[in-house]
Amino acid sequence: MRFLFIGDIVGTPGVGIVKKAVPQLRVAEGLDFVIANAENAAGGSGLTPSLYRQLRTAGVDVVTLGDHVYKKFDIEDVLTKPDEPVVKPANFPPSAPGRDHVVVTLADGPKVAVISLLGRTYMRPVDCPFAAADRVLAALPPDVRVVVVDIHAEATGDKYLVAHHLAGRVSAVLGTHTHVPTADEQILPGGTAFQCDVGMTGPYASVLGRRVDRVLSAAVTFVPAMFDVATDDVRLAGAIVDVDPATGKATAIRRVMWTEHQIQQSDRITG
């Protein structure tokens, strides 16, 4: 089994490259399913129902969210529908709208569980991610062997700690939120794939997806500015993970990044 995990989709440019790339990549890479973090898809902060549907139509099987989960109020309508494969952070309070995990059944039979967790260092106050992960894993049916965790955190230490806490118990722990891909992809003891951050899907001629001039001006002058989403050098970043569906153990992980030019030249997409 092979899946693609797409890092933070930022604004219209990020959504656009996902819509172009995912249908091609599913074929070129032999993908069985696709997961995407889309909490920055709507103008750089939040997700709307329309954008959610566009990502699903493009071939994204499960959408994860993070600290900006409720930035667009109308997403609650999607989050509260029991059949929509989208998750809030599992360590949000139970009263927060949305599900703490989803289980999807693939066309050839295997079931895949997807969980999102929020880190606590330099982030908004949330419940314990370790306890939340343990609670969700304990509730999963025994026939769900493939489990993927999105650890949405600022601090690398948070991500590593969650990964080691879950090593051998989940198929993959993949980091999001910081928008910068890390070169630490590995298989932890027990068969858990890990990468501290899979990177941003959006405009790289930017400051983490936002226009350089606006962010730099605000930093230098202290005069507030609109941090508009940038537009140039759009790339799709993420990780491809191979998993044994019989055991749920990861056998390989590969960080990936594709430019718009590579996407256009689909016959050249080899990863």
Summary of the structure (lengths in Angstrom):
residues: 271
radius of gyration: 17.4
end to end distance: 16.7
largest distance: 56.9
contacts: 989
relative contact order: 0.17
helix: 28%
strand: 30%
